[in-house]
Amino acid sequence: MTDTGQTPKSRAPSGLFKRVALGLGAAVAVLGVLYGTMPQIGKESAGACAASADAARRIAPYARGEVASLVVAKNPTPAVPIAFDGPDGARLGLENFRGKAVLVNLWATWCLPCRAEMPALDRLQAKLGGDAFEVVTINIDTARLERREAFWKETGLSSLTFYSDQKADVFQTLKRAGKAVGLPTTLLIDSKGCEVGVMAGPAEWDSEDAVRLVSALLDK
């Protein structure tokens, strides 16, 4: 996508997302502070993501409207290593997705905002998912696991792949790294494995704002 210098059109948040706006604003503020206070990474790690700064600058103008809560990294760094299970139970990590951009979303069935945004994430995957991009939603329920399958079927999710972490270690890992303060938590990672943005709280992920944001990351 070529940046024309024009401000992208946006919409104001609606529905459920208006009702969580105050809490979301506080969470975003916390993430902003964490971004500024976490220890600086070494030159070698920073250099590994130097080229990703262009991607971050490309998406920054599109972090508005329905995805205004995305905190875009000024200096992208390697994504925090996390591990989770695939649909067949095989252990996976972000390295398994290297070469494609990913939107990593942590959710649980007991999290109402998570449940509300899952259909939109499913539609985003249906629209933009492929060899260059994937929505990776990771369930972190640790009890009454039968609720996950019931929710998946009731909601009619058909484009997403079911990823999970029954110990919720992935959340604790991101929390310690200053990337997560609650659920849902979303990370935007480019094809080089570098984190270019993080969001606390839900979003309308199938909105025009979100599609423009992801398309900008993919340079479409």
N, C-alpha and C positions, 0 to 999 in steps of 0.2 A: 504494500500500500504506500502510495506517495503522499507525503505530508504537504498539503496545500497551504498550510498556515491558517486555515479557517477553523473556527471553534466548532467541534462536532455538536450536533443537536442532542438534547437529552430530555429525559422526562423526570418528573418528581417521583419519589418512591410512593407506592400505593399499597392498599390492603394490609396484610399482616406486617409488612415492613415499616409502615407508619407507626404501628403500635410498639415496635421495638426500637424506634429511632433513638430515643434518649439513651437507653442502655447501650446501643450500638455505638453511639457517639463517644460514650465513656470508654468503651473497649478499644475503639480506634485511638483515642488519646493515650491509653495505656500502651498500646503497641508502638505508637510514635515515640513515647519515652523510652521504651525498651530498645527500639532501633537505635536511639541515640546514646544509650548507656551501656550496651553490650560491649565486651572487650573487642578491640580491633583485631582482625585476622591478619595472618602473616602476609608478607609480600607475595609469596609463592601462590597462596590461595587467591589473593586479590588478582594476581596476574592471570590466573586460570579463567577468570570471568571478565577480563577487561573488554573483550569483544561484546559481551552481553550488555554493556552500558548503552550501546546503540538501541538494543531492543527495549530497554527500560525507558529511554528517552522517547522512543516511538510510541509506547503505550500510554505514557504519562498524560497527554491531552485527552485521552479517552476514559480516564478514571473519573467519571462524573455521572450524574444522573443516577441510574439504578446501581451502578458500580462505583459510586463516589467514595465508598468506604475502603477501597483498595489502597493500601499504602505502597506506593511504588518505590523500589529501592533506588537510592541515588548512586550507590556503588554496589552492584550485584555481587553476591558471594556464592560459593558452592552450596547447593541445597543441603540442609542437615540430613545426614544418613538416617533413614528409617527403614524398618522391616515390618512386613505384614504378610498375610496369607492370600493366595489367589483362590479362585473358585474351586480348584481341585485340591486345596490344602497345601500346595507347594509354597515355600517361603520365598518372598520376593523383596526387592528393594528398588529404589529409584533408578539404579543402574540398569535394571531390566527395561527401562523406558528410554534410555539414552538414544538420542537421534530424533526424538519427537518432543514437542512441547506438551506439558501436562498441567492440568488444573487439579491439584490434590485437595480433596475436601474430606474433613473428618466429621462424622455424624453418628448419632445414636437414635434408637427408636424412642427413647424417653425424652428426647430433645424436640420440643414442638416446632421451633423455627427450622430445625434440620428437616423434619418431616415435610414441612411446607415447601421447602425449596428443592427437594429431591426431584419432583416431576420436571422442574425447569432445567435442572442439571441433566436429566435424561434427554430432554429436547435439545439442549446444547450439544450433547454428544451425537445425537442423531443428525444435527445440522452440520457440525464442523469436524466430528470425529473421523479419524482415518490414519493414514501412515504418518501424517505430520502433527497430529494432535489427539490427545485422549483426556477425557474427564475420568479421574481416578478417585472414586468415592470410597473411603475406608470406614467401615462400621466398627465402632469400639464398644459395643455392648459386651458386658462381662457376665451377665446373668439373664435367665429366661431367654435363651438364645432362639427359641422357637418364634419369638415375636418378630425377628428379623425377616424370616421367610414369609410370615403372614403379611407383614407390611409390604414387602416386595411384590407379592402377588396382588394384594388389595389395591396397591397404587398403580399397578400395570406398567412397572418399569421394564423396558424392553431393549434399550440401547446401551445402558450401563453394564459394566462387568462387576460382579459382586466381589469386593475385596474386604478383608476384615482383620481385626487384631483383638482376639478375645481377652487379652491381658491389658489392653489399652496402653501398652508401653509406648506406642507411637505418639500418643498425646503427651505423656510425661516427658518424652524426649524433646518434643517441640516446645513444651512449656519451659523446660530447663534452658533451652536455647533462646527463650524470649520470643518465640513465634506464636504461642497459643496462650490465650487467657480464658477460654471457654469454648463452647460449641454453638454453631458450627465454626470451624476454622478452615480457611482456604488459602492455599499457596499456589502461586503461579510460577512455574519453572520452565525455562526455555529449553531448546533442544540440546544445549550444551551441559545441561544439568545445573544451571545457575538460577538461583531464586531472584525473580525480578519484581515480585509483589506478594503481599500478604493481606488477608482480610479477616477481621473478626466479625462474626454475625452473618446473617443471611443476605441474599441478593436475588434479584430477578435475573437468573443466569441465562434465560432464553430471550431477554429483552434486546432491543436494537442496540442499546448501550453496551451490553455485554458482548454481543456478537461483533460489534465494531472493535471493542477492546481486544478480543482474542484474534480477530482478523489482523489487527495491527501487529500483534506479537508474531503472527505467521507471515507478516509482510505481504498480505494479500491486497 
